[in-house]
Amino acid sequence: MLTLITVGLAGNPNVGKTTILNRIAGKNLKVGNWAGVTVEKSEVYFTYKNHEFHIVDLPGIYDLKATTDAERAAVSFLQGDELDVIVNVVDLSNLKRNILLTLELLDLGKPFVLALNMADEAESSGIEVDLPGVENLLGARACLTVGKTGEGIDTLLNYMLASQEGGVTSGAVADRASADKDALRLPRGESDETEEERWRLADRVVKEVTSFESRKKSRVTDRLDKILLHPYLGIVLYMLAFYLMFKISFDFSAPYMDWIDGFMNNFLSAGFSDLGAKIGLPALMVKFVNEAIIGGVGFVLTFVPLIAILYYFITFFEMTGYLPRIVFLMDRFMHRIGLHGNMMTPLLLAFGCNVPAIMATKNLESRTDKILVTMMIPFMSCPARLVVFAFFSFIFFEHPALVIFSLYMMGVVVALLTALVLRRSYLKGKNASFILEMPPYRLPSFRIVSVIVWAHVKRFLYRAGTVIFIVSIIVWGLLNLPPGIKGPDESIAASIGKAITPVFKPIGLEDWRATTSLIPAFMAREVVLSSMAVIYKTTSQTQDATEQGNLPELLREQGKGLLESVKESFLSVATFGISSLKVETTGDSDSLRKSIQKAFTPASAYSFMILLLLYNSCVATVTVMIREIGRKYALTFLAGSFVIAWVLAFIIYHLSKAA
């Protein structure tokens, strides 16, 4: 029977704990170059040298005086009996600050290993470390690691095995830390003498075991920050970067999206219809596959290239260290409306997904702040909503990137105004002091970025194969029930859609098919498109079957189309051209787009997108809101966000019509 060893990865925020865990266990956990990415324990099990390891990646902490939910969870685990070995991951390029936590962890008396991470960055900055000196001073095993390349990971694993048996040995500073444990454990800020003693011990370690040679490379961060942290130019550059992220994502992905759309409708759908006719499949089965499966799920899969490219940008910005600079830039403005910069971290995470963003509010000390930020997060658009925005922007507007940029900015403005009103009425609070760790700029590994992006894409594909698939089947069934109806206009789905249409008619949504597609959006926002595809395909007139060629010829045509898409995508980005999906194509794809274009105007399409932006929180978001802030606040937000969305859509729709 294998021996189970439980290991806790502890350290300051943003020292590479999750990157090391990914390297050890081959997982694709969330990684970012900023504090606060890990807000709950992440754990993996794996076998190494006849031992089973249970490794827990803990939220980052600066000391053992926990003040937030995330910190309390980490400290509780470190002090518990379940833990066998503590692996303290430190940033070698910032050893003095990191070593303060090391002194407290050593005092816990548990088997201990020190992982001096980011050794490559320390070396490039001119920092050299005396590894035996570190071990002698601290009385613990220490090794150099580079999480992103895997350097030193084998040594770390062997030390974890050895430390589990040997515990913590005697060391000069370790003994001193133990003797002064009462001073070291006093709360931060309670005594200047306490802080001096803590820093004096850390300073001794740094001076005795490290040497520094100034190099030009170490000043790159300072030079970039003079530009990117400028109070005015920095904001302009951030807005420009945000717009370019959308612009390049759309330009690059549009040809691939058009090819996938044609492949699904003009190849798979038409081919299945032809096959069904040849082998005598029931007409209802052919109709179900084409309308519910290919028409619903396949239509959403069209947007996989856009999702992938967008996540490449988001992940790149996170790992380079640019996102925490945005938090710093916004802090001055946030204070003017009664907020503080710490609130920006969950808000930025919300652009990736609202669910982990709400969970990240665990890092906020005040319950009032936590409720306030949780009510701001759903206004931040996520990639699931982007899928819907992309489709409508491409077929209704000349400049899709600009339209979607305006929607994202609208979400930010509404979130800030909501916070301003709540802060001055129901959720009053004081401005907390704001201390932000500014990480150095780092050029992330393309492999690591790709692994993280693939994890996001797999999650999207999983949703397409589960939630979207199930909803598409349900919607298709409701469009064909009760039995004996003459057409979808008499179906259950039509009855539901027509019943709620009067609510949405003032904002330009007069077609029951459009309002019906809003209902399943509560399951997942991208379900709007799959539902819409099923509804509009089912209610459209069936076209005559087209003449099908032989399979090899059709495959060659698809291959040529894919190669042409590759060429067009790179050409579009290189020339900075305005990309759009080709609406002049033929087949089911063209029929679906034309049906939707007839049901909307540009004004009503924008109104529809506003409604999806500001309302329609998915069931996962609502569930985590209830868990984090309570049912009362969560349901109040749902009702309030619908009113905000409807009123804003009404105003903009009628202003657009009048223009």
Summary of the structure (lengths in Angstrom):
residues: 659
radius of gyration: 28.0
end to end distance: 75.6
largest distance: 87.6
contacts: 2230
relative contact order: 0.09
helix: 67%
strand: 7%
